Amino acid sequence: MEKLNIVIFGAPGSGKGTQSEKLIEKYGLTHISTGDVLRKEIKNGSKLGKIAEEYISKGQLLPDELIVNILADTLDKCEIVKGVIFDGFPRTIPQAEALKKVLSERNMDISVVLGLEVEEKELIDRLLKRGAISGRSDDNIETINKRLEVYHSQTDPLREYYINEGKYKPITGDGTIDEIFEKIKKVIALL
Ligand code: ADP
C-alpha cells in the first residue's frame, strides 16, 4: 500500500502537536517533530542543543541548512511502516524545496499538507496557557510575538507554495480537539 506522508502545517499554537498525536495513533504514522528533536538536544546539553537554544529562546528559526541536515538525519534513523508525519518542518520555502529533494531521493513523496488555520488571538491565548503548564522557555509573550512574526514572514508563504503543488488542505482549527480531528479524517479519507 502506498505510504501516508503528512505535513502538518500551521502557526505556533495551531495544534500541530496535538493533532499529530491523534494521527499517529489512528494511522500508525512515524512522528518527526523538529521541535522535539531540538528540545531533546537541548536537554542532553549537546553542541547542537546549545546552538538550537540560542535561536529558540529568541523565537528565531534555525538556519535552513542546519535544520535540513537534522531532518534528513532523523528521517534516515527512523523506521517507517505506514507513513510519516512531519511536524514543524518545513518552515520556509527553501526547507520545502529541500524536503522535496530529500524525499524524492528516498522514493518518497508528500501525500498531503494539512493546514491548521486558527485566529491570531486564539493562538496567543493557547501559547500563554501552554507556557504556564509546560514551562517551555519560548512560550512567554515576548517570544510568542516574535515567533508569530517569524511565522507570518517566513512560514506562511508556504501555504501558497503547497496550494500550487496541489497538496494544501485547509482545516479550520477552531472547535474541540476531536472536532478538528474529525475534519482531518475526512480529508484523509478522500486522498
Ligand atoms: P511551535 O510550537 O512554535 O510550532 P516547535 O516545537 O515546532 O514550535 O519548534 C520550536 C522552535 O524550534 C521554533 O520556534 C524554532 O526556533 C525551532 N525550529 C523547529 N523546527 C524548525 C525548522 N523547521 N526550522 C527552523 N527552526 C525550527
Boltz pocket constraint, residues with backbone or C-beta under 6 A from the ligand:
constraints:
  - pocket:
      binder: B
      contacts: [[A, 10], [A, 11], [A, 12], [A, 13], [A, 16], [A, 34], [A, 35], [A, 36], [A, 38], [A, 52], [A, 55], [A, 56], [A, 59], [A, 60], [A, 61], [A, 62], [A, 63], [A, 67], [A, 87], [A, 88], [A, 89], [A, 90], [A, 91], [A, 95], [A, 138], [A, 147]]
      max_distance: 6.0
